[in-house]
Amino acid sequence: MDANLINPFVDAVTQVLPQLGVQNIGRGRISVKEQFVESKGVTILVGMSKQVRGNVAYNMTEQAACSIASTMMMGMPVNEFDEMAQSALSELANMVTANAAILFNQQGLEVDISTPSMVIGHDFKAKVSNAKFIVLELQVDSQILEVNIGVEKG
């Protein structure tokens, strides 16, 4: 997979998350998987179309989702993954993907993104790509956020 298709997501995460209150962002493993993401508990899917096509799946445990939502809500305790926390995480996925789309646009690639779709639970797989995709693991204030990037120029 072309690094020019991955870097906008890395840059978007490092630009957007600090604006939402995240203090520390670190890179974990980068790996390649085929077709499906296995849910860790909370998976948010965002589609991309036009000159960059495919899907991005933000995948994390419910505990990580609550922690990130709490940070986004200025430290308000989030003890359960309720509607408010779900809305916060959907907005996070929307903001990161939209920022990546802007970065693609700066490369001369026109991109539209879909509304985020959230799936909650452990026993499911989400199809991200018809082929291989990149898995970028990030440490977000000591929580793991997995960004699964299955996009291609089209």
KEPA-302114 format. One line per field, with one value per residue: residue number from 1; x, y, z of N, C-alpha, C, O, CB in turn; residue in three letters. Coordinates in nm, 2 decimals, always signed. Glycine has a CB too. Layout:
BEGIN
num: [NUM_...]
n.px: [X_...]
n.py: [Y_...]
n.pz: [Z_...]
ca.px: [X_...]
ca.py: [Y_...]
ca.pz: [Z_...]
c.px: [X_...]
c.py: [Y_...]
c.pz: [Z_...]
o.px: [X_...]
o.py: [Y_...]
o.pz: [Z_...]
cb.px: [X_...]
cb.py: [Y_...]
cb.pz: [Z_...]
residu: [ALA_...]
This chain:
BEGIN
num: [1_2_3_4_5_6_7_8_9_10_11_12_13_14_15_16_17_18_19_20_21_22_23_24_25_26_27_28_29_30_31_32_33_34_35_36_37_38_39_40_41_42_43_44_45_46_47_48_49_50_51_52_53_54_55_56_57_58_59_60_61_62_63_64_65_66_67_68_69_70_71_72_73_74_75_76_77_78_79_80_81_82_83_84_85_86_87_88_89_90_91_92_93_94_95_96_97_98_99_100_101_102_103_104_105_106_107_108_109_110_111_112_113_114_115_116_117_118_119_120_121_122_123_124_125_126_127_128_129_130_131_132_133_134_135_136_137_138_139_140_141_142_143_144_145_146_147_148_149_150_151_152_153_154]
n.px: [+0.08_+0.04_+0.24_+0.16_-0.11_-0.14_-0.01_-0.17_-0.37_-0.22_-0.11_-0.35_-0.46_-0.26_-0.29_-0.56_-0.64_-0.50_-0.63_-0.87_-0.81_-0.64_-0.34_-0.11_+0.02_+0.12_+0.29_+0.22_+0.23_+0.25_+0.08_-0.03_-0.34_-0.60_-0.89_-1.10_-1.18_-1.16_-1.37_-1.29_-1.46_-1.57_-1.64_-1.59_-1.69_-1.60_-1.66_-1.49_-1.49_-1.47_-1.17_-1.00_-1.07_-1.26_-1.25_-1.23_-1.17_-1.21_-1.11_-1.15_-1.14_-1.42_-1.36_-1.14_-1.27_-1.45_-1.26_-1.13_-1.35_-1.41_-1.19_-1.23_-1.45_-1.36_-1.26_-1.48_-1.63_-1.67_-1.85_-1.99_-2.05_-2.24_-2.50_-2.40_-2.12_-2.09_-2.16_-1.95_-1.73_-1.80_-1.79_-1.52_-1.41_-1.52_-1.40_-1.13_-1.12_-1.22_-1.03_-0.81_-0.91_-0.90_-0.63_-0.56_-0.69_-0.52_-0.31_-0.41_-0.61_-0.94_-1.19_-1.46_-1.64_-1.82_-2.10_-2.02_-2.05_-2.14_-2.05_-2.12_-1.99_-1.85_-1.84_-1.81_-1.71_-1.59_-1.60_-1.34_-1.19_-1.15_-0.91_-0.59_-0.52_-0.40_-0.30_-0.29_-0.17_-0.23_-0.12_-0.32_-0.32_-0.25_-0.43_-0.53_-0.59_-0.70_-0.64_-0.77_-0.69_-0.82_-0.79_-0.77_-0.63_-0.85]
n.py: [-0.12_+0.22_+0.47_+0.73_+0.72_+0.65_+0.83_+1.08_+1.00_+0.95_+1.20_+1.34_+1.23_+1.31_+1.59_+1.64_+1.50_+1.62_+1.87_+1.79_+1.74_+1.53_+1.43_+1.27_+1.10_+0.81_+0.60_+0.26_-0.07_-0.13_-0.30_-0.55_-0.66_-0.87_-0.80_-0.82_-0.66_-0.75_-0.69_-0.50_-0.42_-0.16_-0.03_+0.20_+0.29_+0.46_+0.56_+0.63_+0.82_+0.90_+1.02_+0.89_+0.59_+0.37_+0.23_+0.33_+0.20_+0.26_+0.12_-0.01_-0.10_-0.11_+0.01_+0.18_+0.35_+0.48_+0.61_+0.78_+0.93_+1.06_+1.22_+1.39_+1.52_+1.70_+1.57_+1.48_+1.22_+0.90_+0.64_+0.44_+0.33_+0.53_+0.71_+0.97_+0.94_+0.77_+0.94_+1.13_+0.97_+0.90_+1.15_+1.21_+1.02_+1.11_+1.37_+1.32_+1.16_+1.35_+1.55_+1.40_+1.38_+1.64_+1.67_+1.49_+1.63_+1.85_+1.72_+1.71_+1.53_+1.45_+1.40_+1.25_+1.19_+0.95_+0.95_+0.86_+0.52_+0.33_+0.03_-0.18_-0.42_-0.76_-0.99_-0.99_-0.92_-0.67_-0.58_-0.43_-0.40_-0.53_-0.65_-0.64_-0.44_-0.16_-0.16_+0.06_+0.10_+0.30_+0.47_+0.63_+0.85_+0.64_+0.45_+0.21_+0.28_+0.16_+0.21_+0.12_+0.11_+0.09_+0.19_+0.31_+0.47_+0.59]
n.pz: [+0.00_-0.07_+0.08_+0.07_+0.10_+0.36_+0.53_+0.55_+0.74_+0.97_+1.01_+1.04_+1.28_+1.46_+1.45_+1.51_+1.76_+1.98_+1.99_+2.10_+2.36_+2.41_+2.55_+2.51_+2.23_+2.08_+1.85_+1.79_+1.69_+1.34_+1.10_+0.85_+0.74_+0.61_+0.45_+0.68_+0.99_+1.32_+1.58_+1.87_+2.06_+2.03_+1.72_+1.47_+1.16_+0.86_+0.54_+0.23_-0.07_-0.43_-0.55_-0.37_-0.24_-0.03_+0.30_+0.64_+0.96_+1.29_+1.58_+1.90_+2.25_+2.47_+2.72_+2.65_+2.47_+2.65_+2.81_+2.62_+2.54_+2.78_+2.81_+2.59_+2.68_+2.87_+3.10_+3.23_+3.41_+3.25_+3.28_+3.16_+2.83_+2.70_+2.52_+2.50_+2.51_+2.29_+2.08_+2.11_+2.03_+1.77_+1.66_+1.69_+1.51_+1.27_+1.26_+1.24_+1.00_+0.82_+0.84_+0.73_+0.47_+0.39_+0.38_+0.18_-0.03_-0.05_-0.17_-0.42_-0.46_-0.48_-0.23_-0.07_+0.23_+0.43_+0.66_+0.99_+1.10_+1.37_+1.55_+1.81_+2.02_+2.06_+1.91_+1.62_+1.28_+1.06_+0.73_+0.57_+0.34_+0.01_-0.03_+0.11_+0.40_+0.59_+0.94_+1.19_+1.50_+1.77_+2.07_+2.28_+2.52_+2.70_+2.62_+2.37_+2.04_+1.74_+1.41_+1.11_+0.79_+0.48_+0.20_-0.14_-0.44_-0.68]
ca.px: [+0.00_+0.12_+0.25_+0.09_-0.24_-0.15_+0.04_-0.27_-0.44_-0.13_-0.11_-0.48_-0.47_-0.17_-0.34_-0.70_-0.66_-0.46_-0.74_-0.98_-0.77_-0.55_-0.21_+0.00_-0.01_+0.24_+0.27_+0.24_+0.26_+0.19_+0.07_-0.11_-0.44_-0.68_-1.04_-1.18_-1.14_-1.23_-1.40_-1.24_-1.57_-1.63_-1.58_-1.65_-1.66_-1.62_-1.63_-1.43_-1.52_-1.41_-1.03_-0.95_-1.19_-1.24_-1.30_-1.14_-1.24_-1.15_-1.14_-1.10_-1.22_-1.52_-1.29_-1.07_-1.37_-1.50_-1.15_-1.12_-1.47_-1.39_-1.09_-1.29_-1.55_-1.28_-1.24_-1.60_-1.62_-1.76_-1.84_-2.05_-2.05_-2.38_-2.52_-2.31_-1.99_-2.10_-2.16_-1.82_-1.64_-1.84_-1.74_-1.37_-1.38_-1.56_-1.30_-1.00_-1.13_-1.24_-0.90_-0.73_-0.97_-0.84_-0.48_-0.56_-0.72_-0.40_-0.23_-0.48_-0.71_-1.08_-1.24_-1.58_-1.65_-1.96_-2.13_-1.97_-2.14_-2.08_-2.10_-2.07_-2.00_-1.72_-1.84_-1.83_-1.60_-1.63_-1.52_-1.28_-1.13_-1.15_-0.78_-0.51_-0.53_-0.30_-0.35_-0.20_-0.20_-0.19_-0.14_-0.38_-0.33_-0.24_-0.53_-0.50_-0.68_-0.65_-0.69_-0.76_-0.70_-0.83_-0.82_-0.69_-0.66_-0.94]
ca.py: [+0.00_+0.35_+0.55_+0.86_+0.70_+0.63_+0.95_+1.17_+0.96_+0.97_+1.35_+1.39_+1.19_+1.40_+1.72_+1.65_+1.45_+1.72_+1.97_+1.73_+1.72_+1.42_+1.48_+1.19_+1.01_+0.74_+0.49_+0.13_-0.16_-0.12_-0.44_-0.56_-0.76_-0.90_-0.79_-0.80_-0.61_-0.81_-0.58_-0.50_-0.38_-0.05_-0.01_+0.31_+0.28_+0.58_+0.53_+0.74_+0.80_+0.99_+0.98_+0.80_+0.51_+0.26_+0.24_+0.34_+0.15_+0.30_+0.00_+0.00_-0.16_-0.02_+0.09_+0.28_+0.44_+0.56_+0.69_+0.88_+1.02_+1.14_+1.32_+1.48_+1.59_+1.77_+1.49_+1.43_+1.07_+0.83_+0.50_+0.35_+0.38_+0.57_+0.79_+1.09_+0.88_+0.72_+1.06_+1.19_+0.89_+0.92_+1.28_+1.19_+0.95_+1.21_+1.48_+1.26_+1.13_+1.47_+1.61_+1.33_+1.41_+1.77_+1.65_+1.43_+1.74_+1.93_+1.65_+1.71_+1.42_+1.49_+1.29_+1.27_+1.09_+0.91_+0.96_+0.74_+0.41_+0.26_-0.10_-0.21_-0.56_-0.83_-1.11_-0.96_-0.87_-0.57_-0.58_-0.30_-0.40_-0.66_-0.70_-0.61_-0.31_-0.13_-0.15_+0.15_+0.10_+0.42_+0.49_+0.76_+0.87_+0.51_+0.36_+0.17_+0.31_+0.10_+0.27_+0.03_+0.19_+0.02_+0.29_+0.31_+0.57_+0.54]
ca.pz: [+0.00_-0.09_+0.21_+0.06_+0.14_+0.50_+0.60_+0.59_+0.86_+1.08_+1.03_+1.09_+1.42_+1.55_+1.45_+1.57_+1.89_+2.08_+2.00_+2.18_+2.49_+2.43_+2.59_+2.46_+2.12_+2.04_+1.76_+1.83_+1.58_+1.21_+1.04_+0.74_+0.75_+0.49_+0.44_+0.79_+1.12_+1.43_+1.68_+2.01_+2.14_+1.96_+1.59_+1.39_+1.01_+0.78_+0.40_+0.15_-0.22_-0.53_-0.59_-0.27_-0.21_+0.06_+0.43_+0.76_+1.08_+1.42_+1.66_+2.04_+2.36_+2.53_+2.82_+2.58_+2.42_+2.76_+2.85_+2.52_+2.55_+2.90_+2.78_+2.50_+2.76_+2.97_+3.22_+3.29_+3.42_+3.16_+3.34_+3.07_+2.69_+2.67_+2.40_+2.49_+2.48_+2.15_+2.00_+2.11_+1.95_+1.63_+1.61_+1.67_+1.38_+1.17_+1.25_+1.19_+0.86_+0.75_+0.83_+0.63_+0.34_+0.36_+0.35_+0.05_-0.12_-0.06_-0.26_-0.55_-0.47_-0.43_-0.14_+0.01_+0.34_+0.47_+0.80_+1.06_+1.15_+1.49_+1.58_+1.95_+2.05_+2.04_+1.82_+1.48_+1.19_+0.97_+0.61_+0.55_+0.21_-0.07_-0.03_+0.23_+0.45_+0.70_+1.07_+1.26_+1.64_+1.84_+2.21_+2.30_+2.66_+2.75_+2.56_+2.23_+1.93_+1.62_+1.29_+1.00_+0.67_+0.36_+0.09_-0.26_-0.53_-0.77]
c.px: [+0.09_+0.12_+0.18_-0.06_-0.26_-0.11_-0.07_-0.35_-0.35_-0.12_-0.24_-0.50_-0.38_-0.21_-0.47_-0.70_-0.61_-0.56_-0.86_-0.94_-0.67_-0.41_-0.10_-0.05_+0.12_+0.20_+0.30_+0.28_+0.19_+0.19_-0.02_-0.21_-0.52_-0.83_-1.11_-1.11_-1.22_-1.25_-1.34_-1.35_-1.65_-1.56_-1.66_-1.60_-1.69_-1.57_-1.57_-1.46_-1.46_-1.27_-0.96_-1.07_-1.16_-1.30_-1.19_-1.23_-1.15_-1.20_-1.08_-1.19_-1.32_-1.45_-1.21_-1.16_-1.42_-1.39_-1.13_-1.23_-1.46_-1.30_-1.15_-1.39_-1.49_-1.27_-1.36_-1.60_-1.72_-1.75_-1.90_-2.05_-2.19_-2.38_-2.43_-2.17_-1.98_-2.09_-2.02_-1.72_-1.67_-1.78_-1.59_-1.34_-1.41_-1.45_-1.17_-1.01_-1.15_-1.11_-0.81_-0.78_-0.91_-0.70_-0.47_-0.59_-0.60_-0.30_-0.29_-0.58_-0.84_-1.14_-1.37_-1.58_-1.79_-1.98_-2.08_-2.08_-2.07_-2.14_-2.04_-2.09_-1.86_-1.73_-1.88_-1.71_-1.66_-1.54_-1.47_-1.23_-1.15_-1.01_-0.71_-0.54_-0.42_-0.37_-0.25_-0.25_-0.14_-0.21_-0.20_-0.41_-0.34_-0.35_-0.50_-0.62_-0.62_-0.72_-0.66_-0.79_-0.70_-0.88_-0.73_-0.72_-0.75_-0.99]
c.py: [+0.12_+0.43_+0.68_+0.85_+0.68_+0.76_+1.05_+1.13_+0.98_+1.12_+1.40_+1.35_+1.28_+1.54_+1.74_+1.61_+1.55_+1.84_+1.92_+1.70_+1.61_+1.47_+1.40_+1.09_+0.94_+0.63_+0.36_+0.05_-0.11_-0.26_-0.43_-0.68_-0.77_-0.89_-0.75_-0.75_-0.69_-0.71_-0.61_-0.46_-0.26_-0.03_+0.10_+0.31_+0.41_+0.54_+0.66_+0.71_+0.91_+0.94_+0.90_+0.72_+0.40_+0.29_+0.26_+0.29_+0.18_+0.19_+0.02_-0.07_-0.06_+0.07_+0.20_+0.39_+0.53_+0.66_+0.81_+0.98_+1.11_+1.25_+1.43_+1.57_+1.66_+1.70_+1.45_+1.28_+1.00_+0.68_+0.40_+0.41_+0.41_+0.65_+0.91_+1.05_+0.83_+0.84_+1.12_+1.11_+0.89_+1.05_+1.28_+1.13_+1.04_+1.32_+1.43_+1.23_+1.25_+1.55_+1.54_+1.36_+1.55_+1.76_+1.58_+1.54_+1.82_+1.86_+1.64_+1.60_+1.46_+1.37_+1.34_+1.16_+1.07_+0.95_+0.84_+0.65_+0.34_+0.13_-0.13_-0.36_-0.63_-0.93_-1.08_-0.91_-0.77_-0.57_-0.44_-0.29_-0.53_-0.72_-0.68_-0.47_-0.29_-0.11_-0.06_+0.15_+0.23_+0.41_+0.63_+0.77_+0.73_+0.41_+0.33_+0.20_+0.25_+0.16_+0.18_+0.10_+0.10_+0.11_+0.27_+0.43_+0.51_+0.63]
c.pz: [+0.00_+0.04_+0.20_+0.09_+0.29_+0.58_+0.64_+0.71_+0.98_+1.11_+1.09_+1.24_+1.51_+1.55_+1.53_+1.72_+2.00_+2.10_+2.08_+2.32_+2.52_+2.45_+2.52_+2.35_+2.08_+1.94_+1.82_+1.70_+1.45_+1.14_+0.92_+0.77_+0.62_+0.53_+0.57_+0.92_+1.22_+1.54_+1.82_+2.11_+2.08_+1.83_+1.52_+1.25_+0.94_+0.64_+0.33_+0.00_-0.30_-0.56_-0.49_-0.22_-0.12_+0.20_+0.54_+0.88_+1.20_+1.52_+1.80_+2.13_+2.41_+2.64_+2.76_+2.52_+2.53_+2.81_+2.75_+2.52_+2.67_+2.88_+2.69_+2.57_+2.88_+3.10_+3.29_+3.30_+3.32_+3.20_+3.25_+2.93_+2.64_+2.55_+2.39_+2.45_+2.33_+2.05_+1.99_+2.02_+1.80_+1.58_+1.60_+1.54_+1.26_+1.15_+1.20_+1.04_+0.77_+0.73_+0.73_+0.49_+0.30_+0.31_+0.21_-0.06_-0.15_-0.16_-0.40_-0.57_-0.40_-0.35_-0.08_+0.12_+0.38_+0.61_+0.87_+1.10_+1.26_+1.52_+1.72_+1.97_+2.02_+1.93_+1.68_+1.41_+1.09_+0.85_+0.57_+0.40_+0.14_-0.07_+0.11_+0.27_+0.56_+0.83_+1.15_+1.41_+1.70_+1.99_+2.23_+2.45_+2.73_+2.71_+2.42_+2.14_+1.80_+1.50_+1.17_+0.87_+0.54_+0.24_-0.03_-0.35_-0.64_-0.88]
o.px: [+0.19_+0.01_+0.13_-0.13_-0.37_-0.17_-0.07_-0.39_-0.40_-0.13_-0.24_-0.55_-0.43_-0.18_-0.49_-0.76_-0.68_-0.58_-0.93_-1.02_-0.62_-0.36_+0.00_-0.15_+0.22_+0.09_+0.40_+0.35_+0.08_+0.30_-0.09_-0.17_-0.50_-0.88_-1.18_-1.00_-1.35_-1.15_-1.33_-1.33_-1.77_-1.44_-1.78_-1.48_-1.80_-1.46_-1.60_-1.46_-1.40_-1.26_-0.85_-1.17_-1.05_-1.39_-1.08_-1.34_-1.04_-1.32_-0.96_-1.30_-1.30_-1.49_-1.21_-1.13_-1.44_-1.42_-1.11_-1.21_-1.50_-1.32_-1.13_-1.42_-1.55_-1.28_-1.36_-1.57_-1.84_-1.65_-1.88_-2.06_-2.25_-2.29_-2.38_-2.10_-1.89_-2.02_-1.98_-1.65_-1.58_-1.74_-1.53_-1.25_-1.34_-1.41_-1.11_-0.92_-1.09_-1.08_-0.73_-0.70_-0.88_-0.65_-0.38_-0.53_-0.58_-0.21_-0.24_-0.62_-0.84_-1.13_-1.38_-1.53_-1.88_-1.88_-2.09_-2.19_-1.95_-2.26_-1.92_-2.20_-1.78_-1.62_-1.98_-1.61_-1.78_-1.42_-1.55_-1.23_-1.18_-1.00_-0.78_-0.57_-0.37_-0.47_-0.13_-0.36_-0.02_-0.31_-0.13_-0.50_-0.43_-0.35_-0.43_-0.74_-0.51_-0.84_-0.55_-0.90_-0.60_-0.99_-0.61_-0.83_-0.73_-1.07]
o.py: [+0.13_+0.46_+0.74_+0.95_+0.68_+0.79_+1.11_+1.22_+1.02_+1.15_+1.48_+1.43_+1.33_+1.62_+1.83_+1.69_+1.57_+1.89_+2.00_+1.64_+1.59_+1.56_+1.46_+1.02_+1.01_+0.58_+0.34_+0.10_-0.05_-0.32_-0.33_-0.78_-0.69_-0.95_-0.64_-0.78_-0.70_-0.65_-0.72_-0.47_-0.26_-0.01_+0.09_+0.32_+0.47_+0.49_+0.77_+0.59_+1.00_+0.82_+0.84_+0.78_+0.34_+0.37_+0.22_+0.33_+0.14_+0.18_+0.04_-0.12_+0.06_+0.19_+0.31_+0.51_+0.65_+0.77_+0.92_+1.10_+1.23_+1.36_+1.55_+1.68_+1.67_+1.76_+1.38_+1.21_+1.04_+0.61_+0.28_+0.53_+0.34_+0.67_+0.94_+1.11_+0.85_+0.83_+1.16_+1.16_+0.89_+1.06_+1.34_+1.17_+1.04_+1.35_+1.50_+1.27_+1.26_+1.60_+1.60_+1.37_+1.57_+1.82_+1.62_+1.54_+1.87_+1.92_+1.59_+1.58_+1.50_+1.26_+1.45_+1.05_+1.15_+0.98_+0.73_+0.69_+0.30_+0.11_-0.12_-0.41_-0.57_-0.96_-1.13_-0.87_-0.79_-0.57_-0.35_-0.18_-0.63_-0.84_-0.69_-0.38_-0.39_-0.05_-0.10_+0.20_+0.26_+0.36_+0.72_+0.72_+0.71_+0.30_+0.41_+0.17_+0.29_+0.17_+0.15_+0.15_+0.04_+0.10_+0.22_+0.48_+0.40_+0.60]
o.pz: [+0.06_+0.10_+0.30_+0.11_+0.35_+0.68_+0.74_+0.79_+1.08_+1.23_+1.18_+1.32_+1.61_+1.64_+1.60_+1.80_+2.10_+2.20_+2.13_+2.40_+2.63_+2.37_+2.47_+2.36_+2.05_+1.94_+1.89_+1.62_+1.45_+1.14_+0.89_+0.81_+0.53_+0.62_+0.57_+0.95_+1.21_+1.59_+1.86_+2.23_+2.09_+1.83_+1.51_+1.23_+0.96_+0.61_+0.37_-0.04_-0.24_-0.61_-0.53_-0.16_-0.12_+0.21_+0.52_+0.90_+1.22_+1.54_+1.81_+2.10_+2.39_+2.66_+2.81_+2.53_+2.51_+2.84_+2.79_+2.51_+2.66_+2.92_+2.71_+2.53_+2.99_+3.21_+3.39_+3.20_+3.31_+3.17_+3.27_+2.91_+2.57_+2.47_+2.28_+2.37_+2.26_+1.95_+1.89_+1.95_+1.72_+1.46_+1.51_+1.47_+1.16_+1.04_+1.11_+0.97_+0.66_+0.63_+0.66_+0.40_+0.18_+0.22_+0.14_-0.17_-0.26_-0.21_-0.50_-0.68_-0.29_-0.40_-0.03_+0.10_+0.36_+0.68_+0.82_+1.14_+1.25_+1.51_+1.74_+1.95_+1.96_+1.87_+1.62_+1.47_+1.05_+0.86_+0.55_+0.34_+0.21_-0.11_+0.21_+0.19_+0.62_+0.84_+1.16_+1.43_+1.69_+2.03_+2.20_+2.51_+2.81_+2.76_+2.35_+2.17_+1.76_+1.50_+1.13_+0.86_+0.50_+0.20_-0.02_-0.34_-0.68_-0.97]
cb.px: [-0.10_+0.05_+0.40_+0.10_-0.30_-0.05_+0.14_-0.37_-0.48_+0.02_-0.08_-0.59_-0.42_-0.03_-0.36_-0.79_-0.58_-0.33_-0.79_-1.03_-0.88_-0.55_-0.19_+0.07_-0.08_+0.31_+0.35_+0.12_+0.22_+0.26_+0.02_-0.03_-0.53_-0.65_-1.09_-1.25_-1.16_-1.15_-1.55_-1.11_-1.52_-1.63_-1.58_-1.63_-1.73_-1.54_-1.75_-1.28_-1.67_-1.41_-0.95_-0.87_-1.25_-1.09_-1.39_-1.09_-1.26_-1.18_-1.10_-1.09_-1.13_-1.64_-1.19_-0.98_-1.49_-1.54_-1.02_-1.10_-1.60_-1.35_-0.97_-1.37_-1.67_-1.34_-1.16_-1.73_-1.65_-1.72_-1.91_-2.19_-1.98_-2.43_-2.67_-2.30_-1.94_-2.23_-2.26_-1.77_-1.64_-1.99_-1.78_-1.32_-1.47_-1.69_-1.28_-0.96_-1.25_-1.34_-0.83_-0.75_-1.12_-0.86_-0.42_-0.67_-0.84_-0.33_-0.21_-0.38_-0.65_-1.17_-1.13_-1.71_-1.56_-1.99_-2.29_-1.89_-2.18_-2.09_-2.06_-2.15_-2.11_-1.68_-1.94_-1.94_-1.53_-1.63_-1.60_-1.16_-0.98_-1.20_-0.69_-0.36_-0.67_-0.22_-0.38_-0.20_-0.15_-0.26_+0.00_-0.52_-0.44_-0.24_-0.68_-0.48_-0.71_-0.68_-0.63_-0.86_-0.58_-0.94_-0.81_-0.71_-0.53_-1.06]
cb.py: [+0.00_+0.43_+0.58_+0.91_+0.58_+0.52_+1.01_+1.19_+0.81_+0.92_+1.42_+1.32_+1.05_+1.39_+1.77_+1.56_+1.33_+1.78_+2.00_+1.61_+1.70_+1.32_+1.47_+1.10_+1.09_+0.68_+0.52_+0.06_-0.30_-0.01_-0.54_-0.59_-0.73_-1.03_-0.91_-0.93_-0.46_-0.94_-0.57_-0.41_-0.34_+0.08_-0.14_+0.45_+0.17_+0.70_+0.49_+0.75_+0.80_+1.14_+1.10_+0.87_+0.45_+0.23_+0.12_+0.49_+0.00_+0.45_-0.13_+0.15_-0.21_-0.10_+0.00_+0.22_+0.37_+0.47_+0.61_+0.82_+0.93_+1.05_+1.26_+1.41_+1.50_+1.91_+1.57_+1.48_+1.02_+0.85_+0.50_+0.31_+0.27_+0.65_+0.84_+1.16_+0.77_+0.64_+1.17_+1.19_+0.75_+0.91_+1.39_+1.11_+0.82_+1.27_+1.54_+1.14_+1.03_+1.57_+1.61_+1.17_+1.42_+1.87_+1.56_+1.32_+1.82_+1.96_+1.50_+1.71_+1.29_+1.53_+1.25_+1.26_+1.13_+0.76_+0.98_+0.79_+0.31_+0.35_-0.21_-0.12_-0.63_-0.89_-1.21_-0.85_-0.99_-0.42_-0.65_-0.28_-0.37_-0.63_-0.64_-0.64_-0.28_+0.00_-0.28_+0.29_-0.03_+0.54_+0.47_+0.77_+0.96_+0.52_+0.42_+0.01_+0.47_-0.06_+0.41_-0.09_+0.29_-0.10_+0.43_+0.18_+0.63_+0.49]
cb.pz: [+0.12_-0.20_+0.24_-0.09_+0.07_+0.54_+0.52_+0.47_+0.84_+1.04_+0.90_+1.01_+1.44_+1.50_+1.31_+1.49_+1.91_+2.04_+1.86_+2.11_+2.58_+2.30_+2.74_+2.57_+2.00_+2.16_+1.63_+1.89_+1.61_+1.12_+1.14_+0.61_+0.87_+0.43_+0.40_+0.83_+1.14_+1.49_+1.70_+2.02_+2.28_+2.05_+1.50_+1.46_+0.95_+0.83_+0.33_+0.17_-0.24_-0.49_-0.63_-0.15_-0.34_+0.08_+0.47_+0.78_+1.07_+1.47_+1.59_+2.08_+2.48_+2.59_+2.90_+2.46_+2.35_+2.88_+2.86_+2.38_+2.56_+3.02_+2.71_+2.39_+2.80_+2.99_+3.31_+3.21_+3.56_+3.01_+3.47_+3.11_+2.59_+2.79_+2.39_+2.63_+2.57_+2.13_+2.05_+2.26_+2.00_+1.61_+1.71_+1.79_+1.37_+1.20_+1.39_+1.27_+0.84_+0.81_+0.97_+0.66_+0.35_+0.48_+0.46_+0.04_-0.06_+0.07_-0.21_-0.65_-0.39_-0.55_-0.04_-0.08_+0.47_+0.45_+0.82_+1.19_+1.03_+1.62_+1.48_+2.05_+1.98_+2.17_+1.87_+1.46_+1.11_+1.03_+0.49_+0.64_+0.22_-0.21_-0.15_+0.21_+0.50_+0.66_+1.15_+1.20_+1.71_+1.78_+2.29_+2.22_+2.70_+2.90_+2.57_+2.23_+1.92_+1.62_+1.26_+1.02_+0.66_+0.38_+0.14_-0.34_-0.60_-0.71]
residu: [MET_ASP_ALA_ASN_LEU_ILE_ASN_PRO_PHE_VAL_ASP_ALA_VAL_THR_GLN_VAL_LEU_PRO_GLN_LEU_GLY_VAL_GLN_ASN_ILE_GLY_ARG_GLY_ARG_ILE_SER_VAL_LYS_GLU_GLN_PHE_VAL_GLU_SER_LYS_GLY_VAL_THR_ILE_LEU_VAL_GLY_MET_SER_LYS_GLN_VAL_ARG_GLY_ASN_VAL_ALA_TYR_ASN_MET_THR_GLU_GLN_ALA_ALA_CYS_SER_ILE_ALA_SER_THR_MET_MET_MET_GLY_MET_PRO_VAL_ASN_GLU_PHE_ASP_GLU_MET_ALA_GLN_SER_ALA_LEU_SER_GLU_LEU_ALA_ASN_MET_VAL_THR_ALA_ASN_ALA_ALA_ILE_LEU_PHE_ASN_GLN_GLN_GLY_LEU_GLU_VAL_ASP_ILE_SER_THR_PRO_SER_MET_VAL_ILE_GLY_HIS_ASP_PHE_LYS_ALA_LYS_VAL_SER_ASN_ALA_LYS_PHE_ILE_VAL_LEU_GLU_LEU_GLN_VAL_ASP_SER_GLN_ILE_LEU_GLU_VAL_ASN_ILE_GLY_VAL_GLU_LYS_GLY]
